[in-house]
């Protein structure tokens, strides 16, 4: 049975907490995307299907509770709130709105990992397999592999995020800005390099791509036969 790799969004305006949570999640084999504010998180959830969201309550601008009110019913995604120690009223309100759990700061990273696993065990079908085959190509998102003509090419987490979104939206054009939002990157040239690297793994002739094509003036699209 292939191992399911959960994709988690971490939303917190504190750089230190974001980095710490991402580090521990990566060490526990989770795929992680981060946002430093609720507005950016709103953009990401519109183009990525996350398996779980870790959400800070107190942030500048839109608060975590505002985000929760706006998206919980539509997302159907488990949400763990991170709250300051004295925010009992916010914790209660968050649970009433629909948060699945909460953890007061400061917290033990091991406890956060345990809470995440407990929630995912209830909500994720571990037998789910994300393997896509088209033409003579097989993309295994769980194993982070592309198999082409019996040759294996490893993909990294950044490439996996892009492929996962494109595979779930075949025929949809993604602008460089869309892709940049997915992977926390705002340099167009760097995005082009990533796409070029992916083409070398997917295409028979990367210079004349058949599947991962450029739409002039619009972006990139994945055509799956």
C-alpha positions in Angstrom: 0.0 0.0 0.0 1.4 3.4 -0.9 1.9 5.9 1.9 -0.4 8.9 1.9 1.5 12.2 2.3 -0.8 14.8 3.9 -0.5 18.4 2.7 -0.8 20.9 5.5 -1.1 24.7 5.4 0.5 26.6 8.3 -0.9 30.1 8.8 0.9 32.3 11.4 2.4 35.8 11.3 5.2 34.8 13.6 8.2 33.8 11.4 9.7 31.7 14.3 6.6 29.7 14.9 6.0 29.1 11.2 9.6 27.9 10.7 9.4 25.7 13.8 6.1 24.1 12.8 7.3 23.5 9.3 10.5 21.9 10.5 8.7 19.4 12.7 6.0 18.7 10.1 8.7 18.0 7.4 10.6 15.7 9.8 7.3 13.8 10.3 6.8 13.3 6.5 4.2 16.0 6.0 4.1 18.2 2.9 3.9 21.9 4.1 2.9 25.2 2.6 3.0 28.4 4.8 1.2 31.7 4.9 2.1 34.7 7.1 -1.5 36.2 7.0 -5.1 35.1 6.5 -5.4 37.0 3.2 -2.6 35.0 1.6 -4.0 31.8 3.1 -7.4 32.6 1.5 -5.7 32.8 -1.9 -3.9 29.4 -1.4 -7.0 27.5 -0.3 -8.8 28.5 -3.5 -6.2 26.7 -5.6 -4.9 23.9 -3.3 -6.9 21.2 -1.6 -5.1 20.9 1.8 -5.6 17.9 4.1 -5.3 20.1 7.3 -4.8 23.7 8.3 -2.9 25.0 11.3 -4.3 28.5 12.0 -3.1 31.2 14.3 -6.0 33.2 15.8 -4.4 36.6 16.4 -2.9 38.1 13.2 -2.8 41.6 11.7 -5.7 42.3 9.3 -8.0 39.3 9.0 -7.9 37.2 12.1 -7.8 33.4 12.2 -11.4 33.4 13.4 -12.5 35.6 10.5 -10.8 33.1 8.1 -12.5 30.2 10.0 -15.9 31.8 9.6 -15.4 32.4 5.9 -14.0 29.1 4.8 -14.8 26.3 7.3 -18.2 25.4 5.8 -16.9 25.5 2.2 -13.5 23.8 2.7 -14.5 20.8 4.7 -10.9 20.7 5.8 -9.8 20.0 9.4 -8.5 23.1 11.2 -6.3 23.3 14.4 -6.2 26.7 16.0 -3.1 28.1 17.6 -4.1 30.5 20.4 -2.3 32.6 23.1 -2.5 31.1 26.5 -5.1 33.5 27.8 -7.5 33.4 24.8 -10.1 31.2 26.3 -13.0 33.0 24.7 -11.3 32.8 21.3 -10.8 29.0 21.7 -14.5 28.6 22.6 -15.6 30.7 19.7 -13.3 28.8 17.3 -14.7 25.5 18.4 -18.2 26.8 18.1 -17.5 28.0 14.5 -16.1 24.6 13.6 -12.4 24.3 14.5 -11.5 20.6 15.0 -8.9 21.3 17.8 -6.8 24.0 19.4 -3.4 24.3 21.0 -2.4 27.2 23.2 1.0 28.8 22.8 3.7 28.0 23.7 3.2 24.4 22.7 5.2 21.2 22.5 5.8 20.4 18.8 5.4 16.7 19.6 1.9 17.4 21.0 1.0 19.3 17.8 2.2 16.3 15.7 0.1 13.9 17.8 -3.0 16.1 17.5 -2.5 16.3 13.7 -2.2 12.5 13.4 -5.2 11.9 15.5 -7.3 14.2 13.3 -6.0 12.9 10.0 -6.6 9.3 11.2 -10.3 10.2 11.5 -10.6 12.2 8.3 -8.1 10.7 5.7 -8.6 7.4 4.0 -5.1 6.0 4.3 -5.6 3.7 1.5 -6.1 6.6 -0.9 -3.6 6.4 -3.7 -2.7 9.3 -6.0 -1.3 7.6 -9.1 -2.0 9.1 -12.5 -1.2 7.4 -15.7 -1.4 8.9 -19.2 0.3 8.0 -22.5 3.5 6.2 -21.4 3.9 8.2 -18.2 3.1 7.4 -14.6 3.1 10.1 -11.9 3.0 8.8 -8.4 2.4 11.7 -6.0 2.7 9.5 -2.9 6.2 8.2 -3.8 7.2 11.5 -5.4 8.1 9.7 -8.6 7.6 10.1 -12.4 8.1 6.9 -14.4 8.7 7.5 -18.1 9.6 4.6 -20.4 10.5 2.5 -17.3 12.9 5.2 -16.1 12.3 6.8 -12.7 12.6 10.5 -12.0 12.3 11.8 -8.4 10.3 15.0 -7.8 10.7 17.3 -4.9 8.0 18.8 -2.8 7.8 22.0 -4.8 7.3 20.0 -8.0 4.8 17.8 -6.3 2.6 20.8 -5.2 2.5 22.1 -8.8 1.8 18.7 -10.3 -0.9 17.9 -7.8 -2.8 21.1 -8.6 -2.4 20.7 -12.4 -3.4 17.1 -12.3 -6.6 17.9 -10.4 -7.4 20.7 -12.9 -6.5 19.2 -16.3 -6.7 21.8 -19.1 -6.7 24.7 -16.7 -4.1 27.4 -17.3 -2.0 28.5 -14.3 -0.3 31.8 -14.5 3.2 32.3 -13.0 1.5 34.3 -10.2 -0.8 31.3 -9.5 2.2 28.9 -9.4 4.2 31.4 -7.3 1.3 31.5 -4.7 1.3 27.7 -4.5 5.0 27.4 -3.7 5.7 30.8 -1.9 7.9 32.1 -4.8 7.5 35.4 -6.6 10.4 35.2 -9.1 9.0 34.4 -12.5 12.4 33.2 -13.8 12.7 30.7 -11.0 9.2 29.4 -11.8 10.2 29.0 -15.5 13.2 27.0 -14.3 11.0 24.7 -12.2 8.7 24.1 -15.2 11.6 23.3 -17.5 12.9 20.8 -14.9 9.5 19.1 -14.8 9.3 18.9 -18.6 12.6 17.0 -18.6 11.0 14.4 -16.4 7.6 14.2 -18.1 8.1 15.0 -21.8 9.6 12.7 -24.4 10.9 15.9 -26.1 11.1 18.7 -23.5 11.9 21.3 -26.2 8.6 20.5 -27.9 6.3 19.7 -24.9 3.1 17.7 -25.5 1.7 17.6 -22.0 3.1 20.5 -19.9 2.6 23.3 -22.4 3.1 27.1 -22.4 0.1 29.3 -23.1 1.6 32.4 -24.5 0.8 35.4 -22.3 -1.2 33.3 -19.8 1.0 30.7 -18.2 1.2 26.9 -18.2 -1.3 24.0 -18.6 -1.1 20.3 -18.2 -2.9 18.3 -20.9 -3.5 14.7 -19.8 -4.6 12.3 -22.5 
